[in-house]
Every structure is written in structure tokens, then in C-alpha cells.
Amino acid sequence: MTAALAAALGAALAYAVASVLQALGVRGGSGAAALTRSPLYLAGLGLDGFAWLLSLVALRRLPTFAVQALLAGSLALTVLLARVVLSSRLRRRDTAAVLLLVAALAVVGGAGTEQPAPVVPAGVRLGLCVAAGLCLAAVAALRRSGSATSAVLAGLGFSVAALGARAVAVPGPWWRLVLEPVAWAVVVAGVAGSLAYARALERGAVGPATALLWSVEVVVPAVAGSAVLGDAVRPGWGVPAVVALAVVVGCSVVLAGSPAVPEG
């Protein structure tokens, strides 16, 4: 197993554990003030941040579609962990979705060979910066939007962040990364995605919001990464990869509606 693949799988596991920890923290009290005093909830937030950093590491060596699909697999891990830790109910369709998702991710992993981050033209870098700004502007402008719209905006924000992490040029001395516009685009898009997803959860059920989020996060980076960043699929694996990505999205929709997905 390569370091990049290990980082992607570690990110998926961290996201799953973070969801369960936050759910346990929410059970201990209500209201924002109570949550800020909950060690479990704060640990969950910290794990979310750690998972995001791991995903950025994975994106430097793996194509965007592979990393995003593996991250979507965190839903399966969340459902299984919630069954054990929270004694949540697991439907038959959830079990089937977990098994299908694991199989689909195996195909995606086989289709996505490790490849260095591409050297992208200045126009693409500028486009990513503009897209990040537009995502944040849309989140600010659509303050009264419903849960579905906010979830889609969150997915777009995180998609731009993933594409930016794949495209950013890392300079020699690492500290010079603060001078890279695309690096700031990653931060801006990530903030926009986080704000939009929080709003989606405030105004609707976690299941549909999460399903929309992951659907956008899998499809948009897969298409844009192949078309703009040159993410390559292993020869002969094109059709299986497309089918597997569709399965990932479908299983994510099923699992997002599972009673085993923690509310939070």
C-alpha cells in the first residue's frame, strides 16, 4: 500500500470516527455552549481537520476521483461504527450498500494509478481561484437557502478545494506555500464548504444533506479532474471506473438515509 492510498483510507476512517464522536458529544448536552465544552465533540472536530489534511496529502499523488470516492466510503465506516458504539439500527439495505460500496471502492482504487500532481496552466489556476471566490460569495448571498441548496454548495466548495489541492504548485521551501494563490483558494473553498454544510444540517435532516454533499463531491471532481487536471485512469478501466463511481454515489445516498448515521 502506498503512502497516498494509506492517507486516503486514513482520512475516511478519521471522518467516520469523527462523526461518531460528535454524535456522542451531542448526546451529552444541547446548544452551542454545551458543545464547546464537550471533549468528545471537540475531539470529533479535531479529527475532521486531521482527516482533511490527510486527504490533501493523498491528492498530491492520487487522481481526484479516486481520493473523493474513497472519502465517500467513510459513510460505510460511519454506519458500522455507529452500529457498534451507538447501538444504531442497521437495515438490510444498509448492509447490502456497505458491501457494494466496498466492492466499488476496490474497483476505483484499481482504476486510479498513483500519479504526481500535474503542472497546470496559469488559466486553470486562475479559474480555481475564481471558483473558490464564487463559492464563498454564493454561500454569503444565499443565506436563506434551504438544506438541499446549501448541501450542493457545500459539495461544490469541497470539490473546488480538492481540485485546488491537486493542482497547487508546492514550492521548494514549504513556507512559501502562503504565497501561492491556489493554496489560498483551497482554504477559501474549504471554508465555504464547511459553512454551507453547517447551514444544510441546521435546516434539514442529516441524511439527505450528506447524500447530496457526497454525490457532488464524487461527481464534480471526477469530471473536472479528468477534463482539466489530466487525471488518468488505468488503461482498460474507464468503463468499470465510471460504473464504480455511480455505485459509490448510489450507495452513499442509501447509507446517508440509514438510521445508523449519527445525527449532529
Stockholm file with secondary structure:
# STOCKHOLM 1.0

chainA/1-264         MTAALAAALGAALAYAVASVLQALGVRGGSGAAALTRSPLYLAGLGLDGFAWLLSLVALRRLPTFAVQALLAGSLALTVLLARVVLSSRLRRRDTAAVLLLVAALAVVGGAGTEQPAPVVPAGVRLGLCVAAGLCLAAVAALRRSGSATSAVLAGLGFSVAALGARAVAVPGPWWRLVLEPVAWAVVVAGVAGSLAYARALERGAVGPATALLWSVEVVVPAVAGSAVLGDAVRPGWGVPAVVALAVVVGCSVVLAGSPAVPEG
#=GR chainA/1-264 SS CCHHHHHHHHHHHHHHHHHHHHHHHHHTCCSHHHHHTCHHHHHHHHHHHHHHHHHHHHHTTSCHHHHHHHHHTHHHHHHHHHHHHSCCCCCHHHHHHHHHHHHHHHHHHHHCCCCCCCCCCHHHHHHHHHHHHHHHHHHHHTTTCCHHHHHHHHHHHHHHHHHHHHHCCCCSSGGGGGGCHHHHHHHHHHHHHHHHHHHHHHHSCHHHHHHHHHHHHHHHHHHHHHHHSCCCCCTTCHHHHHHHHHHHHHHHHHHHTCTTSCCC
#=GC SS_cons         CCHHHHHHHHHHHHHHHHHHHHHHHHHTCCSHHHHHTCHHHHHHHHHHHHHHHHHHHHHTTSCHHHHHHHHHTHHHHHHHHHHHHSCCCCCHHHHHHHHHHHHHHHHHHHHCCCCCCCCCCHHHHHHHHHHHHHHHHHHHHTTTCCHHHHHHHHHHHHHHHHHHHHHCCCCSSGGGGGGCHHHHHHHHHHHHHHHHHHHHHHHSCHHHHHHHHHHHHHHHHHHHHHHHSCCCCCTTCHHHHHHHHHHHHHHHHHHHTCTTSCCC
//
